[in-house]
Structure formats: C-alpha cells, structure tokens
C-alpha cells in the first residue's frame, strides 16, 4: 500500500537535473560512499533522467539508458527519510512503463544484492553470478515485458 501517489517526471530543465543529481549524491555518495567519478559518469548526457518530487521537495531520482536493443534502469535512488512508503516501487513502475512506451520490451539493471527481492516483485529475474560495482555487491537482473519464461540474455 502506497502512502501517497508520488510525482515522477522526466527531467526537462537544468534545475530539475541538479535536483536529481543531488538526490543521487545524497544516496550513493553520502550514504553508500560511492566515488563521485563512478556516480556521475560519461553516460549522463545520453540518458533520460527522472525526478521524484513531493511539492517542491526532491526525494527520488533515476535514469534510463538505451545502450542496445534493451533499456537499462540505473541510479535508482530514494532518500532515506522517504523509504518504506512505497515510493521506490512507484519509481520502478514508472521506469518500466517509460521504457515500454519507448518501444523496449527487454529491460536490464545492475541491482544491489540486498535489493534483488525488491526488483523481483516487479518481474525482474536475477541472472549470473554476483559482481562488484563501486565496491558494492550487485546482480544482473532482466525483465522481458510480457514474458515470464524462456528469457534470453
């Protein structure tokens, strides 16, 4: 059950992009101690950036990238004080729908190991062995929209 329906949008301005980067910095650099040069990377210019705001308060961010015949969900972040209220689920749903609306049926992500079950609730399936990214354990997770079996990576 969601506490309130969150407002997510595609970033359209420099101000909104700064807000999205700020949320990501708080979560990934501040909380998880990821290096800045790994958090902000060379793909920023080619992504669709998403911002979650409640009123004027930025609380969530993510980006969607299209590196091949699939969409890749990346940098999914919800500020600590906004967690546990369903907003992360709403953000993932928004990203999946956005990718589908762009014609993508194959979605991938590198999920932090402790979040595998969270993403599985949305239909993502874990593939392969655990690997390290920015000093954090991850798994490749894949979703083929409209299919639950026979997934090919």
Helices and strands as residue ranges (DSSP letters): E 7-10, H 14-24, I 25-31, H 36-39, G 44-46, E 48-54, E 57-65, E 71-78, G 80-82, H 87-101, E 106-112, G 113-115, H 116-120, E 125-133, E 136-144
